Amino acid sequence: MTMKRTAPRDRRSRSGPDRRTGPSTEGRIVLYGWHPVTEALRNPGRGLHRLLATENALARLETELGELRIAPQMVRPGEISALVGPDAVHQGLYLEAEPLRAPAFDALPDDAVLLALDQITDPHNVGAIVRTAAAFNVTAIVTTARHSPAATGVLAKSASGGLEHVPFVTVRNLAEALIDLGERGFTRIGLDSEAPIPLDQVTPAHPLVIVLGAEGKGLRQRTRECCDVMARLDFPGAIKSLNVSNAAAITLYALVPRR
């Protein structure tokens, strides 16, 4: 389908997606919702392929961003719902884009603040962690290719635009990566509800990597052995544990200077 490119309003197309074959998304990621899509459109490092928007969402986009980096295709809300699922809160926006290029593990700066995720697979939790990491200016999130969700869809929506600001660095083996970081001078702090030291007794040190485990099973034994300090969060109320994304936020607030 050919779209006019003379001006932002003229570039709109009112045709919906091809229902016979649909677009190929191989090698691309899917973003939907206001914050994930607008932050991706603002990011010059994000390659863009296809933008679908409802009339109201597109008007809001143009008011917020001005002329867009990609020609939008105007569709009805139901056409986006058909692509992302009826329960997805897409807010009238759908974007197919290139994955962001991640920095090499060996190229991480020596003054970095990192989060390391040990087999956290829930995309809602990982997305919320990414959003918190962006708020605290975390350098990168270290994870493994296996036992981790893809940076797309639900994860991106939960991250609320944070994916554009905090890269993922994928390693083959998390324990080996932590050993390497320790040799580079990183303080490795693992969180565990049964740890011997409360977090408020941990002295902040940089460079820093905070190691988080999946809810329920927590950190694996080998991961624990690669931490310099195991710390717990103490709470005065009846509930003694928090969602891992909330624990990440509290730990970052306690250990990362706000500058």
Buried (B, 14 or more C-beta within 10 A) or exposed (E): EEEEEEEBEEBBBEEBBEEEEEEEBEEBBBBBBBBBBBBBBEBEEBBBBBBBBBBEBBEBBBEEEEEBBBBBBBBBBEBBBBBBEEEBEBBBBBBBBBBBEBBEBEEBEEEBBBBBBBBBEBBBBBBBBBBBBBBBBBBBBBBBEEEBBBBBBBBBBBBBBBBBBBBBBBBEEBBEBBBBBBEEEBBBBBBBEEBEEEBEEBEEBBBBBBBBBBBEEBBBEEBBEBBBBBBBBEEEEEEEEBBBBBBBBBBBEBBBEEE
